[in-house]
């Protein structure tokens, strides 16, 4: 199934922006690939030739061109949000977990364990659904280990 070839005609300012974009700064590989696709398409190359030149799949080239036509240059270069489970805890919740781990353990205990910390957090109003793994991951990213 062949798709209709999309013609790209970049404005002079967009060409300049893309050339500077490729030369300067830290960029993601996907954004660089999209910029190169747009510049080659502007030179009149068809999808097949761009695919051979950049070693990129035709469908990716077609989607990049289509997105440029529909949404503009800025949105073409940026990533769309990816699906996934939203974060359960905001930074303030993570800070609260870390702060609790840094306090003195309850009486009769030498130190905090992950299970003990999880149980203490569940008693608080903000952490009804907290589990052992969530606590462990927050502490691991902070560089703390309770065992």
C-alpha positions as CSV (number, residue, x, y, z in Angstrom):
1,X,0.0,0.0,0.0
2,X,1.6,3.2,-1.1
3,X,0.9,6.5,0.5
4,X,0.6,9.8,-1.3
5,X,3.9,11.6,-1.2
6,X,3.9,14.7,1.1
7,X,5.8,17.7,-0.2
8,X,7.7,19.7,2.3
9,X,8.6,23.4,1.7
10,X,10.4,24.9,4.6
11,X,10.5,28.6,5.2
12,X,14.0,30.2,5.2
13,X,13.7,30.8,9.0
14,X,12.8,27.1,9.5
15,X,15.8,25.9,7.5
16,X,18.1,28.2,9.5
17,X,16.6,27.0,12.7
18,X,17.0,23.3,11.7
19,X,20.6,23.8,10.7
20,X,21.4,25.5,13.9
21,X,19.4,22.8,15.8
22,X,21.7,20.1,14.3
23,X,24.9,22.0,15.0
24,X,24.4,23.2,18.6
25,X,23.6,21.7,21.9
26,X,22.5,18.4,23.3
27,X,19.7,16.9,21.3
28,X,17.9,13.6,21.4
29,X,18.6,11.2,18.5
30,X,15.0,11.1,17.5
31,X,14.8,14.9,17.2
32,X,18.0,14.9,15.2
33,X,16.6,12.3,12.8
34,X,13.4,14.3,12.4
35,X,15.3,17.4,11.6
36,X,17.4,15.6,9.0
37,X,14.3,14.1,7.4
38,X,12.7,17.6,7.1
39,X,15.8,19.1,5.6
40,X,16.2,16.3,3.0
41,X,12.5,16.5,2.2
42,X,12.8,20.2,1.6
43,X,15.6,19.5,-0.9
44,X,13.1,17.6,-3.0
45,X,14.1,14.0,-2.0
46,X,11.2,11.5,-2.0
47,X,10.5,9.1,0.9
48,X,12.5,6.2,-0.7
49,X,15.6,8.3,-1.2
50,X,15.4,9.7,2.3
51,X,15.0,6.2,3.6
52,X,18.1,5.0,1.8
53,X,20.1,8.1,2.8
54,X,19.3,8.1,6.5
55,X,18.7,4.4,7.0
56,X,15.2,5.2,8.4
57,X,12.0,3.3,7.8
58,X,9.6,4.9,5.2
59,X,6.8,5.0,7.7
60,X,8.8,7.1,10.1
61,X,9.6,9.5,7.3
62,X,6.0,9.7,6.2
63,X,4.8,10.3,9.8
64,X,7.4,13.1,10.3
65,X,6.3,14.8,7.1
66,X,2.7,14.5,8.0
67,X,3.2,15.8,11.5
68,X,5.1,18.8,10.1
69,X,2.3,19.6,7.7
70,X,-0.4,19.2,10.4
71,X,1.2,20.6,13.5
72,X,4.2,22.6,12.6
73,X,8.0,22.5,13.2
74,X,8.1,22.8,17.0
75,X,5.7,19.9,17.6
76,X,7.4,17.8,14.9
77,X,10.7,17.9,16.7
78,X,9.3,17.3,20.2
79,X,8.2,13.9,21.6
80,X,4.6,13.2,22.1
81,X,3.7,12.0,25.6
82,X,4.0,8.2,25.9
83,X,1.4,6.0,27.5
84,X,2.0,4.5,30.9
85,X,0.8,4.5,34.4
86,X,0.8,7.9,36.0
87,X,3.1,8.6,38.9
88,X,1.4,7.6,42.2
89,X,3.4,9.9,44.4
90,X,4.5,13.5,43.9
91,X,7.9,14.9,45.0
92,X,6.4,16.0,48.3
93,X,5.3,12.4,49.0
94,X,8.7,11.1,48.1
95,X,10.3,13.7,50.4
96,X,8.0,12.6,53.2
97,X,9.0,8.9,52.7
98,X,12.7,9.9,52.9
99,X,12.1,12.2,55.9
100,X,10.4,9.4,57.7
101,X,13.3,7.0,57.0
102,X,15.7,9.6,58.4
103,X,13.9,9.8,61.8
104,X,14.6,7.6,64.8
105,X,12.9,4.2,64.5
106,X,10.0,3.3,66.9
107,X,10.8,2.2,70.4
108,X,12.1,-1.3,70.6
109,X,13.7,-1.2,67.1
110,X,17.3,-0.5,66.3
111,X,16.6,0.8,62.8
112,X,13.9,1.1,60.2
113,X,13.1,-1.7,57.9
114,X,11.2,-1.3,54.7
115,X,8.2,-3.2,56.1
116,X,8.2,-1.1,59.3
117,X,8.5,2.1,57.3
118,X,5.6,1.0,55.0
119,X,3.4,0.2,57.9
120,X,4.1,3.6,59.5
121,X,3.4,5.4,56.3
122,X,0.1,3.5,55.8
123,X,-1.1,4.8,59.1
124,X,-0.7,8.4,57.8
125,X,-3.5,9.8,55.7
126,X,-1.5,10.5,52.5
127,X,-0.3,6.9,52.0
128,X,-3.3,4.5,52.0
129,X,-2.0,2.6,48.9
130,X,1.7,2.6,49.6
131,X,3.4,-0.7,49.3
132,X,6.9,-2.1,50.1
133,X,8.2,-1.8,46.6
134,X,7.2,1.8,46.2
135,X,9.0,2.7,49.4
136,X,12.0,0.6,48.3
137,X,12.3,2.4,45.0
138,X,12.0,5.9,46.5
139,X,14.8,5.1,48.9
140,X,16.9,3.4,46.2
141,X,16.7,6.5,44.0
142,X,17.8,8.6,46.9
143,X,20.7,6.2,47.6
144,X,19.4,4.9,50.9
145,X,19.0,1.2,51.7
146,X,17.1,-0.2,54.6
147,X,17.6,-3.8,53.7
